[in-house]
Amino acid sequence: MAEDVIARLLAVCLLSLCSCVSFSPVTLSPVALDERPSVAVLPFGFNAPVKKLSSIQSTDAQLSKEDEAQAINTAIGQIQADARWLFVSRLATAQGFRVVPPEEASTAAQELALKPGAIPTPEQLTALKAKLGADLVVVGTVLDYGKVRWQWLAAGMFTDISAETIIIGLASAWNPAIILGNVGFELLTSTPIWFGGGYLFGVAFRPVRVEVRAFETVEGYPIWQSMEESVYAWGALKELPESVRGRKESQLTLNLAEIMEALADELTEAEFTREAVQHHP
């Protein structure tokens, strides 16, 4: 019961924060009203491996395997809905598109048996254009949530350390003590950031990574794609009450909000017009 009360209070706090606090000011699109393409944002997918509820929520509840599995599925469904809502809201605020109501997009996707996050075929895109009048169809997927998979961890840390090793090596005449010292420091400080769920100087890192793609609906070509990651939304986190600031779901939700805002802004900044989209490529 106590966990339910905390969850409700946290949801209210986060909803209020995400509704009134922006990570950056909204820049209105310069695209004229009659030139704005219609965009349908389909339900977001979720590919992040979540095996324990405690990896995405602060909870001490002892659940059976069945109850925990159900709780994880419920939490993932809410994350998918939040990601889409945050993205659509930011797009609508920037006024660069005519946004198809999400409920209509969901119904059309269900009728075409499109799973959340799945890439539509050219035929399905044509059908979405006919059903929704959409010039663009947006597909998004949450790739990582709370922890970055080891493949990205290894690649990111290798790139980071390699670049710094070259710079320090050239500056220090390849002094082995200095180089090895930096490698050790990087392993100590970068692991919590890249891998997530760790702490560095008392700060918790909860990485979230999302990819979004846009397809035109005439020929079915992909015309825009971007991926963003956030590990710590410090400024927004300070706006929350201290009682919920340290909870995993608080940190993850804010990181997700920061990402979705950035992705929506990137799509708006592409300044697509209806004519350009319909005649692409």
Secondary structure, DSSP 4 states (H G I P E B T S, - for coil): -HHHHHHHHHHHHHHHHHHH--SSPPPPP-S-GGGPPEEEEPPPEE------GGGTS-------HHHHHHHHHHHHHHHHHHHHHHHHHHHHHHTSSEEPPHHHHHHHHHHTTPPTTPPPPHHHHHHHHHHH--SEEEEEEEEEESS--HHHHHHHHHHHHHHHHHHHHHHTTS-HHHHHHHHHHHHHHHHHHHH-S-EETTEE---EEEEEEEEESSS--EEEEEEEEES--HHHHTTS-HHHHTSHHHHHHHHHHHHHHHHHHHHHHT---HHHHHT--
